[in-house]
Amino acid sequence: MFEDLKEYAKENSVPIIKDEGLVFLLDSIKKYNVKSCLEVGTAIGYSAIRMASLGVGVTTLERSIDSYNLALKNIKKYDLENKIEAVLIDALEYTPTKTFDLIFIDAAKAQNKKFFLRFTPFLNPHGIVIVDNLNFHGLTDEDPMNIKSKNLRSLVRKINEFKEWLKDEENYKTSFVDNGDGMSISIKL
């Protein structure tokens, strides 16, 4: 089950959560008794579908019309329309109308801090925030001077700055794990 989505993502170079990251995400959902999730970054709907298959109600945000339409098709295929609300919007323009147990950020990496600040006011007490791709293919450990592309160097710098900021965020207890492509979990105090 769900192998068709993974295969599609691989064949079409669609970035989806890595297997080890997914295990961490799903285990965290169980551990923290998550019932509702705001996901920033839908892609083809893979992680939303996996979370909803555990009974989690998911609101997922996507700005690409093509990805959004494909996600809707996949959500329908798995008969999860009653569990997943897909919203076609730039996440920074979205204002939730409810609160969530989990905020899962897996979108434009340079915007992690903006997403975190925008959506954590809608996090339930003792809720969690999980951010994916914080190792960014191992590049966050690289000497920036070894990264030839100026844009990539800038992105890696922003990810590292976000990680440092997150460590010092006093309203959250944050841990970092190397699962998948590196993830953080921040528990609201």
Solvent accessible surface area in square Angstrom, and as a share of the most:
residue,aa,sasa,rsa
1,M,173,0.77
2,F,20,0.08
3,E,108,0.48
4,D,57,0.30
5,L,4,0.02
6,K,54,0.23
7,E,86,0.38
8,Y,85,0.32
9,A,3,0.03
10,K,162,0.69
11,E,123,0.55
12,N,73,0.37
13,S,100,0.64
14,V,35,0.20
15,P,117,0.73
16,I,43,0.22
17,I,6,0.03
18,K,96,0.41
19,D,71,0.37
20,E,96,0.43
21,G,0,0.00
22,L,9,0.04
23,V,86,0.50
24,F,33,0.14
25,L,0,0.00
26,L,21,0.10
27,D,76,0.39
28,S,6,0.04
29,I,6,0.03
30,K,129,0.55
31,K,154,0.65
32,Y,69,0.26
33,N,99,0.51
34,V,7,0.04
35,K,128,0.54
36,S,26,0.17
37,C,0,0.00
38,L,0,0.00
39,E,0,0.00
40,V,1,0.00
41,G,16,0.16
42,T,4,0.02
43,A,26,0.20
44,I,3,0.01
45,G,0,0.00
46,Y,2,0.01
47,S,10,0.07
48,A,0,0.00
49,I,0,0.00
50,R,51,0.19
51,M,0,0.00
52,A,3,0.02
53,S,56,0.36
54,L,74,0.37
55,G,35,0.34
56,V,2,0.01
57,G,26,0.25
58,V,4,0.02
59,T,2,0.01
60,T,0,0.00
61,L,2,0.01
62,E,21,0.10
63,R,168,0.61
64,S,44,0.29
65,I,95,0.48
66,D,112,0.58
67,S,30,0.19
68,Y,38,0.15
69,N,77,0.39
70,L,39,0.20
71,A,0,0.00
72,L,72,0.36
73,K,134,0.57
74,N,12,0.06
75,I,4,0.02
76,K,140,0.59
77,K,126,0.53
78,Y,39,0.15
79,D,110,0.57
80,L,24,0.12
81,E,89,0.40
82,N,135,0.69
83,K,71,0.30
84,I,11,0.05
85,E,89,0.40
86,A,17,0.13
87,V,30,0.17
88,L,73,0.37
89,I,46,0.23
90,D,48,0.25
91,A,11,0.09
92,L,59,0.29
93,E,125,0.56
94,Y,31,0.12
95,T,83,0.48
96,P,6,0.04
97,T,134,0.78
98,K,103,0.44
99,T,70,0.41
100,F,2,0.01
101,D,31,0.16
102,L,0,0.00
103,I,0,0.00
104,F,0,0.00
105,I,0,0.00
106,D,32,0.16
107,A,27,0.21
108,A,42,0.32
109,K,28,0.12
110,A,39,0.30
111,Q,49,0.22
112,N,2,0.01
113,K,85,0.36
114,K,117,0.49
115,F,9,0.04
116,F,2,0.01
117,L,94,0.47
118,R,83,0.30
119,F,0,0.00
120,T,13,0.07
121,P,94,0.59
122,F,53,0.22
123,L,5,0.02
124,N,35,0.18
125,P,107,0.67
126,H,134,0.60
127,G,5,0.05
128,I,1,0.00
129,V,0,0.00
130,I,0,0.00
131,V,1,0.00
132,D,5,0.02
133,N,27,0.14
134,L,2,0.01
135,N,32,0.16
136,F,30,0.12
137,H,125,0.56
138,G,40,0.38
139,L,42,0.21
140,T,12,0.07
141,D,125,0.65
142,E,72,0.32
143,D,74,0.38
144,P,71,0.45
145,M,152,0.68
146,N,99,0.51
147,I,7,0.04
148,K,189,0.80
149,S,53,0.34
150,K,155,0.66
151,N,125,0.64
152,L,55,0.27
153,R,68,0.25
154,S,35,0.22
155,L,40,0.20
156,V,3,0.02
157,R,121,0.44
158,K,82,0.35
159,I,0,0.00
160,N,48,0.25
161,E,90,0.41
162,F,7,0.03
163,K,32,0.14
164,E,95,0.43
165,W,57,0.20
166,L,1,0.00
167,K,116,0.49
168,D,115,0.59
169,E,34,0.15
170,E,147,0.66
171,N,86,0.44
172,Y,22,0.08
173,K,126,0.53
174,T,31,0.18
175,S,50,0.33
176,F,70,0.29
177,V,41,0.24
178,D,116,0.60
179,N,53,0.27
180,G,21,0.20
181,D,8,0.04
182,G,1,0.01
183,M,1,0.01
184,S,0,0.00
185,I,14,0.07
186,S,0,0.00
187,I,41,0.21
188,K,49,0.21
189,L,129,0.64
